[in-house]
Amino acid sequence: MVASLDGFIARTDGRVDWLETSDEFAGGDTMDAGFVEEFLKTIDCYVMGSRTYETALSFEAKGLGWSYGDKPTFVLTSRELPRKRDTVEFYSGDLAQFVNERLRPAFRSIWFVGGSVVSAECLRLGLADEIRYSILPIVIGDGIPFFTKLGRDIALHLADVKAYKSGMVELRYEMRGRPSEPSA
Ligand SMILES: NC(=O)c1ccc[n+]([C@@H]2O[C@H](COP(=O)([O-])OP(=O)(O)OC[C@H]3O[C@@H](n4cnc5c(N)ncnc54)[C@H](OP(=O)(O)O)[C@@H]3O)[C@@H](O)[C@H]2O)c1
């Protein structure tokens, strides 16, 4: 997810207007549209919490489009939510069972979109292989944290860092002890 420097992914009321901020960092890379497009092709399915889904629906209603293309998108919810497209499927229950028994056999690259509740659930259950954490050059003072109520420490391996001309810094961490970690 993308966070403010003080670690929030949305304001307390869920607004993400501050994502529009931009700066100029002369030494940074340019976010190449072709590269982003190629990268998105590597994602096989998306998983998101209901509140993130509701934000995505409100973006779409404002004419900002649907960010997840025609990829299968699994929405975690115990509620009855509008289903606006065939690629969306709802799930309620044990997330570890869902990911390990339903998603892993069918999809290679599973992208957890967020939000905070779901990313913490995912980490707590040991389901993540890596974390993509991007920081924007803004402090918003209060909001929804990147991980809600994680409840324990999780040591990470910093695998990659990129800084962009827009002032965004992208961090990629791997979970320690996972096969993808280079041996010490
Ligand atoms: N900055 C970014 O990059 C970024 C990225 C993603 C999201 N966001 C923002 O983050 C905010 C939402 O985050 P959030 O932490 O409040 O909510 P969230 O993680 O999107 O959704 C949490 C909700 O998902 C449902 N849920 C989670 N696990 C479940 C399970 N195992 N079974 C059934 N339902 C489950 C529950 O709602 P029910 O009541 O429906 O059951 C839960 O309250 C939004 O403002 C969004 O725009 C920002």
The ligand as a Gaussian input file, in Angstrom:
#p B3LYP/6-31G(d) Opt

LIG

0 1
 N       -3.184000       4.040000       0.712000
 C       -3.390000       2.861000       0.147000
 O       -2.558000       2.354000      -0.624000
 C       -4.625000       2.089000       0.470000
 C       -4.763000       0.770000       0.007000
 C       -5.913000       0.062000       0.357000
 C       -6.886000       0.662000       1.144000
 N       -6.737000       1.944000       1.551000
 C       -7.747000       2.598000       2.400000
 O       -7.883000       1.870000       3.618000
 C       -9.209000       2.043000       4.111000
 C       -9.816000       0.698000       4.442000
 O       -8.991000      -0.012000       5.341000
 P       -9.607000      -0.698000       6.633000
 O       -8.471000      -1.281000       7.407000
 O      -10.512000       0.257000       7.303000
 O      -10.562000      -1.833000       6.019000
 P      -10.283000      -3.079000       5.039000
 O       -9.074000      -3.847000       5.483000
 O      -10.352000      -2.635000       3.622000
 O      -11.610000      -3.924000       5.316000
 C      -11.811000      -4.506000       6.590000
 C      -13.114000      -5.245000       6.583000
 O      -13.058000      -6.395000       5.713000
 C      -13.914000      -7.408000       6.245000
 N      -13.080000      -8.595000       6.515000
 C      -11.758000      -8.642000       6.788000
 N      -11.358000      -9.914000       6.968000
 C      -12.456000     -10.688000       6.791000
 C      -12.677000     -12.086000       6.813000
 N      -11.681000     -12.953000       7.057000
 N      -13.937000     -12.538000       6.567000
 C      -14.960000     -11.658000       6.322000
 N      -14.792000     -10.330000       6.272000
 C      -13.558000      -9.853000       6.513000
 C      -14.548000      -6.843000       7.507000
 O      -15.726000      -6.111000       7.135000
 P      -17.251000      -6.559000       7.055000
 O      -17.948000      -5.717000       8.049000
 O      -17.662000      -6.217000       5.652000
 O      -17.335000      -8.031000       7.354000
 C      -13.509000      -5.820000       7.938000
 O      -14.018000      -4.817000       8.771000
 C      -10.005000       2.747000       3.017000
 O      -10.088000       4.116000       3.324000
 C       -9.132000       2.556000       1.783000
 O       -9.278000       3.581000       0.837000
 C       -5.622000       2.670000       1.243000

